[in-house]
Amino acid sequence: MFLPSGLKCHFWDGMFKRPAAKLDAVKSELGTNARFIFPIKYTIQSKLTTDPESGDIPGFCWCPEGIVQVYF
């Protein structure tokens, strides 16, 4: 997603959660509570993907020790 400033912001952090300062910057730009943003529901045209065509993004996620966790 792109923030109002034009900064690109991803939802998946992999094994290492983003630093608190970067998360604070995202929260500051969004200017609202996460419950008003997430979950994000999406649908992709089937001819554009071989992955699932729709789904939900529950929030910003990371995966320490093989367990996906949502933290915003």
C-alpha positions as CSV (number, residue, x, y, z in Angstrom):
1,M,0.0,0.0,0.0
2,F,1.1,3.6,-0.5
3,L,0.8,6.0,2.4
4,P,-0.4,9.6,1.9
5,S,3.2,10.8,1.7
6,G,3.8,8.3,-1.2
7,L,5.9,6.0,1.0
8,K,5.4,2.4,0.1
9,C,4.3,0.2,3.0
10,H,4.1,-3.6,3.0
11,F,2.1,-5.9,5.3
12,W,4.5,-8.8,5.7
13,D,7.6,-8.4,7.7
14,G,8.9,-12.0,7.5
15,M,10.9,-13.2,10.4
16,F,11.9,-9.8,11.7
17,K,9.3,-7.3,12.9
18,R,9.8,-3.8,11.6
19,P,11.5,-1.3,14.1
20,A,9.1,0.5,16.4
21,A,10.0,3.9,14.9
22,K,9.0,2.7,11.4
23,L,5.7,1.3,12.7
24,D,5.1,4.6,14.5
25,A,5.6,6.5,11.3
26,V,3.1,4.3,9.5
27,K,0.6,4.7,12.3
28,S,1.1,8.5,12.3
29,E,0.4,8.7,8.5
30,L,-2.7,6.4,8.7
31,G,-4.0,8.6,11.5
32,T,-6.6,6.2,12.6
33,N,-7.2,3.1,14.7
34,A,-6.2,-0.2,13.0
35,R,-9.7,-1.6,13.4
36,F,-10.9,1.0,10.8
37,I,-8.3,-0.2,8.3
38,F,-8.0,-4.0,8.8
39,P,-8.9,-6.5,7.7
40,I,-8.3,-5.5,4.1
41,K,-10.3,-7.7,1.7
42,Y,-9.0,-8.1,-1.8
43,T,-9.9,-9.8,-5.1
44,I,-7.6,-10.4,-8.1
45,Q,-8.7,-11.3,-11.6
46,S,-8.1,-15.0,-12.1
47,K,-6.1,-14.5,-15.3
48,L,-3.5,-12.4,-13.3
49,T,-2.5,-15.0,-10.7
50,T,-2.1,-18.6,-10.0
51,D,-2.5,-18.0,-6.2
52,P,-5.9,-17.7,-4.4
53,E,-8.0,-15.0,-6.1
54,S,-9.3,-13.4,-3.0
55,G,-8.4,-13.1,0.7
56,D,-8.0,-10.9,3.7
57,I,-5.0,-9.1,5.1
58,P,-5.6,-9.1,8.9
59,G,-2.9,-6.4,9.7
60,F,0.8,-6.1,9.7
61,C,2.3,-9.6,10.2
62,W,5.5,-11.3,11.0
63,C,6.5,-14.9,11.5
64,P,8.8,-15.6,14.4
65,E,9.6,-19.2,15.0
66,G,7.2,-20.3,12.2
67,I,4.0,-18.9,13.8
68,V,2.4,-16.0,11.9
69,Q,1.5,-13.1,14.2
70,V,-0.5,-10.0,13.6
71,Y,0.7,-6.9,15.4
72,F,-1.2,-3.9,14.1
